[in-house]
Amino acid sequence: MLLIAAAALVVAILAICTDIFSGKKAPDKDADTPPVTQTDGENTGDTQSGDKQDTTGDTDNTDADKSGEDKSGVTTTKPASSNVITTSDKPYQSGGVYVVGSAGYEMYNYVGSLAEKYQSTVNAVADSLSGVSQVYAMAIPLSSGITLPDELFSDIPGSDQAQAEKDILAGMGQNVKTIPLHDVMMSHRTEYIYFRTD
């Protein structure tokens, strides 16, 4: 049963990614759209969470490559000024959810030991299926890493999702084809690509 649920999740993710990569626009906004606005070329000067390392002192965080060299091929960029998301709503935290207006953003905390377990499992499956089937790996960012209004990135507790993607994908073996999503999702961040809650 779990295998069927996992397969359905992968198919749903691939369907979403196919729409993203094909350049299709999101449907016209209606009453269910999140409370965000796009500025006209105005840059707030705030930095994206992808521009800094998590410095919370979480001792469970591990680097996939201790040399500091990025072997994932993933690059992290700031959003273009036309991709800036702003809000006038006052955010608050409710449990593990950061609420802004009528949108809820799940907070993300990278745990190195869990990432290593995931990498080990995916690599083992890929190695056992080598020559039979291609195994793909994606580290899908939560909406808090993509569509959270720019001025709130420094306020939300948690880990840098762009760096987490790099670390997770860097640990994949040669039989795993990695699909970096963070930058692609960032280029579509003002579109309705996430529900109002994760």
C-alpha positions as CSV (number, residue, x, y, z in Angstrom):
1,M,0.0,0.0,0.0
2,L,2.9,2.4,0.9
3,L,4.5,1.6,-2.5
4,I,1.3,2.6,-4.3
5,A,1.1,5.8,-2.4
6,A,4.7,6.6,-3.1
7,A,4.2,5.9,-6.8
8,A,1.1,8.1,-6.9
9,L,3.1,10.9,-5.2
10,V,5.9,10.6,-7.8
11,V,3.5,10.7,-10.7
12,A,1.8,13.8,-9.2
13,I,5.1,15.5,-8.8
14,L,6.2,14.7,-12.3
15,A,2.9,16.0,-13.6
16,I,3.5,19.3,-11.8
17,C,7.1,19.5,-13.0
18,T,6.1,18.8,-16.5
19,D,3.8,21.8,-16.4
20,I,6.6,23.9,-14.9
21,F,9.2,22.9,-17.4
22,S,6.8,23.3,-20.4
23,G,6.4,27.0,-19.5
24,K,2.6,26.8,-19.2
25,K,1.1,29.7,-17.2
26,A,-0.9,29.0,-14.1
27,P,-4.7,29.4,-14.4
28,D,-6.1,32.9,-13.9
29,K,-6.1,33.9,-10.3
30,D,-9.4,33.5,-8.5
31,A,-10.6,33.7,-4.9
32,D,-8.3,30.8,-3.9
33,T,-5.1,32.6,-4.7
34,P,-2.6,33.4,-1.9
35,P,-2.4,37.0,-0.6
36,V,0.8,38.0,-2.4
37,T,1.6,40.8,-4.8
38,Q,4.3,41.3,-7.4
39,T,6.1,44.6,-7.4
40,D,6.9,46.4,-10.6
41,G,10.7,46.1,-10.8
42,E,11.2,47.3,-7.2
43,N,13.8,45.3,-5.3
44,T,13.3,45.3,-1.5
45,G,17.0,44.6,-1.0
46,D,16.3,41.6,1.2
47,T,18.2,38.5,0.4
48,Q,16.7,35.2,-0.4
49,S,17.2,32.4,2.2
50,G,19.1,30.5,-0.5
51,D,22.0,33.1,-0.1
52,K,23.1,32.0,3.3
53,Q,23.9,28.9,5.3
54,D,21.8,27.8,8.2
55,T,23.7,29.1,11.3
56,T,21.4,27.8,13.9
57,G,24.1,25.5,15.3
58,D,22.1,22.4,14.6
59,T,24.7,19.7,15.4
60,D,22.8,17.1,13.3
61,N,23.5,19.0,10.0
62,T,26.1,17.3,7.9
63,D,27.7,18.4,4.7
64,A,27.7,15.8,1.9
65,D,31.2,17.0,0.9
66,K,33.4,18.2,3.7
67,S,35.8,19.9,1.3
68,G,33.1,22.6,0.7
69,E,33.2,21.9,-3.1
70,D,29.7,21.9,-4.7
71,K,29.4,18.7,-6.7
72,S,25.7,18.8,-7.2
73,G,25.7,21.1,-10.2
74,V,22.9,23.1,-8.5
75,T,23.2,26.9,-8.4
76,T,21.2,29.1,-6.2
77,T,20.2,32.6,-7.4
78,K,18.4,35.5,-5.9
79,P,14.9,36.1,-7.4
80,A,14.8,38.7,-10.1
81,S,13.3,42.0,-9.0
82,S,10.2,41.1,-11.1
83,N,9.9,38.0,-9.0
84,V,9.6,39.8,-5.7
85,I,6.7,38.8,-3.4
86,T,5.5,41.3,-0.8
87,T,2.8,41.3,1.8
88,S,1.2,43.8,4.2
89,D,-0.1,41.0,6.5
90,K,1.5,40.5,9.9
91,P,2.9,37.0,10.1
92,Y,2.5,34.7,13.2
93,Q,3.4,31.1,14.1
94,S,0.9,28.4,14.8
95,G,2.6,25.2,15.7
96,G,4.9,24.2,12.9
97,V,3.1,26.6,10.5
98,Y,4.1,30.2,9.7
99,V,0.9,32.0,8.8
100,V,0.8,35.1,6.6
101,G,-2.7,36.4,5.7
102,S,-4.6,33.3,4.6
103,A,-1.5,31.3,3.6
104,G,0.3,28.8,5.8
105,Y,3.9,28.0,5.3
106,E,5.4,24.8,6.8
107,M,8.7,25.4,8.5
108,Y,11.6,23.3,7.3
109,N,14.5,21.9,9.4
110,Y,17.3,20.0,7.6
111,V,18.4,16.9,9.5
112,G,21.7,15.6,8.2
113,S,21.2,12.0,9.5
114,L,17.8,11.7,7.8
115,A,19.2,13.1,4.6
116,E,22.0,10.5,4.7
117,K,19.4,7.7,5.3
118,Y,17.4,8.9,2.3
119,Q,20.6,9.1,0.1
120,S,21.6,5.6,1.2
121,T,18.2,4.2,0.4
122,V,17.9,5.8,-3.0
123,N,21.5,4.8,-3.9
124,A,20.9,1.2,-2.8
125,V,17.7,1.0,-4.9
126,A,19.4,2.7,-7.9
127,D,22.4,0.3,-7.7
128,S,20.1,-2.8,-7.5
129,L,18.1,-1.5,-10.6
130,S,21.2,-0.5,-12.6
131,G,20.8,-1.6,-16.2
132,V,17.1,-2.3,-15.6
133,S,15.6,1.0,-14.8
134,Q,16.7,4.6,-14.3
135,V,16.2,6.0,-10.8
136,Y,15.6,9.8,-10.3
137,A,15.9,11.9,-7.2
138,M,14.3,15.3,-6.4
139,A,14.5,17.3,-3.3
140,I,11.2,19.3,-3.5
141,P,11.2,22.6,-1.6
142,L,8.3,23.5,0.6
143,S,6.3,26.7,-0.2
144,S,8.2,28.5,2.6
145,G,11.4,28.2,0.5
146,I,9.8,29.5,-2.7
147,T,6.6,31.7,-2.2
148,L,7.1,33.2,1.2
149,P,7.1,37.0,0.9
150,D,10.7,38.2,0.5
151,E,10.8,40.4,3.6
152,L,9.9,37.4,5.7
153,F,12.6,35.0,4.7
154,S,15.0,36.2,7.4
155,D,12.2,35.9,10.0
156,I,11.0,32.3,9.5
157,P,12.7,29.7,11.7
158,G,14.3,26.8,9.9
159,S,16.9,25.7,7.4
160,D,18.0,27.0,4.0
161,Q,16.1,24.8,1.5
162,A,18.3,25.7,-1.4
163,Q,21.3,24.5,0.5
164,A,19.4,21.4,1.7
165,E,18.7,20.5,-2.0
166,K,22.4,20.8,-2.8
167,D,23.4,18.7,0.1
168,I,20.8,16.0,-0.6
169,L,21.4,15.8,-4.3
170,A,25.2,15.8,-3.9
171,G,25.0,12.6,-2.0
172,M,23.4,10.7,-4.8
173,G,25.5,8.0,-6.5
174,Q,26.3,7.6,-10.2
175,N,23.2,5.4,-10.8
176,V,20.9,8.2,-9.7
177,K,19.8,11.0,-12.0
178,T,19.2,14.1,-9.9
179,I,16.6,16.8,-10.8
180,P,17.3,20.1,-9.1
181,L,14.1,22.0,-8.7
182,H,14.8,25.0,-6.4
183,D,15.9,27.5,-9.2
184,V,13.1,26.4,-11.5
185,M,10.5,26.8,-8.8
186,M,12.0,30.2,-7.9
187,S,11.6,31.4,-11.5
188,H,7.8,30.6,-11.2
189,R,7.4,31.8,-7.6
190,T,4.8,34.5,-8.4
191,E,2.6,31.9,-10.1
192,Y,0.1,29.9,-8.1
193,I,2.3,26.8,-7.9
194,Y,1.5,25.9,-4.2
195,F,-1.8,25.6,-2.3
196,R,-2.2,28.1,0.5
197,T,-0.9,25.5,2.9
198,D,1.7,22.7,2.2
